[in-house]
Amino acid sequence: MQRRRFLATVAACAAATHAVAQNLPRTGKAPFRFGVTDVFLHDGAIHLLQQFLQAQLGMPVQIIQKSSYQESLEALRSDEMEAAWICGFPYVVAKGFVRLCAQPGWHGQPWYQSYLITSARRPQARSISDLRGDVFAFDDPLSNSGYLVPVVALRALGQTPQSFFRGTFYTYSLHKVVEAVGSGLADSGTVDGYIWEVLTQRQSQAALKTRIVAKSRRYGFPPIVTRKNLDMALHTRLQYALLSAKGDAQGRALLRSLDLQDFLMPQESWFEGIAELVAILDGTRPPIPLSAIYAST
């Protein structure tokens, strides 16, 4: 019952924030529509992003909050958004209609890791093998850290989520994975290391009630993309604005709010590891050893 109430709350919040237009200037120009999911941990960062992009692009900007990566991809494919901050997994599967624009730099690097987490009261859990029989929280079916990595890891064990776990559910929010595990609604879960580290740094009570079981190898940080049919001049303006953010007062405020150092020029090679996992999930490549996916903490 408690888990059902939790999931109902998540769904209600997602529906309430499906499309967010904040303080749009009243001009005759059509807004530049920028999509986000749950990478933002507070509304202040969304407002800073909007204000920064409006100043840099010289046009109204609408921030559209989607409840899943699938919704973001559908909006980009149907020209309902110009750009979005998505995950590496959806980028790999959507290369036909999106292009890389900028790569957030966490600790100045384009990488992050997927973390397996469990209750801080379970010190004996040291690998995904120790989580057998758990109720497990996933983020999104198109999340690299929140779905793809652990599912491919289970393939290495000859298992599926259905055969390995007692139960699973999706939160459609990385920080809600942390909340689910911290509150005991899930025994364990999988989360973006960036999100877990930021929550821990900010003394989130839910995060402090969890611990890391294992960290994955490094993967390309969730990128910012534009739809491929977007006017190249506008794509370039957005890219220049993001790459120059740390040289601008508003840009630095945005970066601080996100605990990022800068935005980097993206490289296709940064997503090769995720593309390998996608091929394994699709069955076009054989499974790889568990040791090639997770390392000990």
Salt bridges, closest charged atoms under 4 A:
GLU71 OE1 - HIS18 ND1 3.35
ASP79 OD1 - ARG227 NH1 3.87
GLU82 OE2 - ARG33 NH2 2.54
GLU82 OE2 - ARG227 NH2 2.91
ASP134 OD2 - ARG122 NH1 2.81
ASP187 OD2 - ARG166 NH2 3.51
ASP259 OD2 - ARG202 NH2 2.41
ASP262 OD2 - LYS246 NZ 3.55
GLU268 OE2 - LYS95 NZ 2.55
GLU276 OE1 - ARG217 NH1 3.13
GLU276 OE2 - ARG285 NH2 3.44
